[in-house]
């Protein structure tokens, strides 16, 4: 595995893509997860976290009240990602969130390459009933606290590594 990868997962607070309220990332080096990154994110005031979303990921507005905005967090997160290829389970969602928050805050978008572990898993394990993150984790014996950004990113990284092994 000569390329550098970083699995990423966002949780959002409402139906707006720019409403990121948490991010998790897992850097892959030499075939293992070498470093992790996690932060809550204070979403824009006009995009508060809706109760329906809190019921999925457990994050509410009180919990993010002292968290950095995405604009404040971006320098650290972008340094963590570097020039890695980004991995995401259902990459169009996470890519869309990243593009939307960068656009919302007027930040430059680096043209990251994304690879989708849903697509990868469909090719590698076509016999599975579905290729949802929790289904794959159960099949592969990967620990998962679903809809917790770091756990989802770690699971995505492990799925990628497992698919690469065979």
LINQUI-V918367 format. One record per pair of residues at least 12 apart in sequence whose ideal C-beta (glycine too) atoms are under 8 Angstrom apart, sorted by the first residue. I is the first residue (numbers start at 1). J is the second residue. If there is no record, write none. Layout:
# LINQUI-V918367
I_J + I_J
This chain:
# LINQUI-V918367
1_28 + 1_30 + 1_31 + 1_164 + 3_85 + 4_27 + 4_28 + 4_29 + 4_82 + 4_83 + 4_84 + 4_85 + 5_27 + 5_28 + 5_84 + 5_85 + 5_86 + 5_87 + 5_115 + 5_157 + 5_160 + 6_25 + 6_26 + 6_27 + 6_28 + 6_80 + 6_81 + 6_82 + 6_84 + 6_85 + 6_86 + 6_87 + 7_25 + 7_26 + 7_28 + 7_86 + 7_87 + 7_88 + 7_117 + 7_153 + 7_154 + 7_156 + 7_157 + 7_160 + 8_23 + 8_24 + 8_25 + 8_81 + 8_86 + 8_87 + 8_88 + 8_94 + 8_98 + 8_153 + 8_156 + 9_23 + 9_24 + 9_25 + 9_88 + 9_89 + 9_94 + 9_149 + 9_150 + 9_152 + 9_153 + 9_156 + 10_22 + 10_23 + 10_93 + 10_94 + 10_97 + 10_98 + 10_149 + 11_23 + 11_53 + 11_56 + 11_57 + 11_59 + 11_147 + 11_148 + 11_149 + 12_43 + 12_53 + 12_97 + 13_43 + 13_47 + 13_48 + 13_49 + 13_50 + 13_53 + 13_59 + 13_61 + 13_64 + 14_43 + 14_47 + 14_48 + 14_49 + 14_50 + 14_53 + 15_50 + 16_47 + 16_100 + 17_96 + 17_97 + 17_99 + 17_100 + 17_101 + 18_43 + 18_44 + 18_47 + 18_70 + 18_97 + 18_100 + 18_101 + 18_103 + 18_104 + 19_43 + 19_44 + 19_47 + 19_49 + 20_41 + 20_43 + 20_70 + 20_97 + 20_101 + 21_40 + 21_41 + 21_42 + 21_43 + 21_49 + 21_53 + 21_57 + 21_59 + 21_64 + 21_67 + 22_38 + 22_39 + 22_40 + 22_41 + 22_57 + 22_59 + 22_148 + 22_149 + 23_37 + 23_38 + 23_39 + 23_41 + 23_73 + 23_77 + 23_149 + 24_36 + 24_37 + 24_38 + 24_148 + 24_149 + 24_150 + 24_151 + 24_152 + 24_153 + 24_154 + 25_37 + 25_38 + 25_77 + 25_80 + 25_81 + 25_150 + 25_153 + 26_150 + 26_153 + 26_154 + 26_156 + 26_157 + 27_80 + 27_84 + 28_87 + 28_157 + 28_160 + 28_161 + 31_161 + 31_164 + 32_161 + 33_154 + 33_157 + 33_158 + 33_161 + 35_80 + 36_150 + 36_153 + 36_154 + 37_76 + 37_77 + 37_80 + 37_150 + 38_149 + 38_150 + 39_67 + 39_68 + 39_73 + 39_76 + 39_77 + 40_59 + 40_63 + 40_64 + 40_67 + 41_64 + 41_67 + 41_68 + 41_69 + 41_70 + 41_73 + 42_64 + 42_65 + 42_66 + 42_67 + 42_68 + 42_69 + 43_64 + 44_69 + 44_104 + 48_61 + 49_61 + 49_64 + 56_147 + 57_147 + 57_148 + 57_149 + 58_147 + 58_148 + 69_105 + 70_101 + 70_102 + 70_104 + 70_105 + 71_105 + 71_107 + 74_102 + 74_105 + 74_107 + 78_110 + 81_112 + 85_112 + 85_113 + 85_114 + 85_115 + 86_112 + 86_113 + 86_114 + 86_115 + 87_114 + 87_115 + 87_116 + 87_117 + 87_156 + 87_157 + 87_160 + 88_114 + 88_115 + 88_116 + 88_117 + 88_156 + 89_116 + 89_117 + 89_118 + 89_133 + 89_136 + 89_152 + 89_155 + 89_156 + 89_159 + 90_116 + 90_118 + 91_114 + 91_115 + 91_116 + 91_117 + 91_118 + 91_119 + 92_116 + 94_114 + 95_112 + 95_114 + 98_112 + 115_160 + 117_136 + 117_156 + 117_159 + 117_160 + 117_163 + 118_131 + 120_159 + 120_160 + 120_163 + 121_136 + 121_159 + 121_163 + 124_163 + 124_166 + 125_139 + 133_146 + 133_152 + 133_155 + 133_156 + 133_159 + 134_146 + 136_155 + 136_159 + 137_155 + 137_158 + 137_159 + 140_158 + 140_159 + 140_162 + 142_155 + 142_158 + 142_159 + 142_162 + 143_155
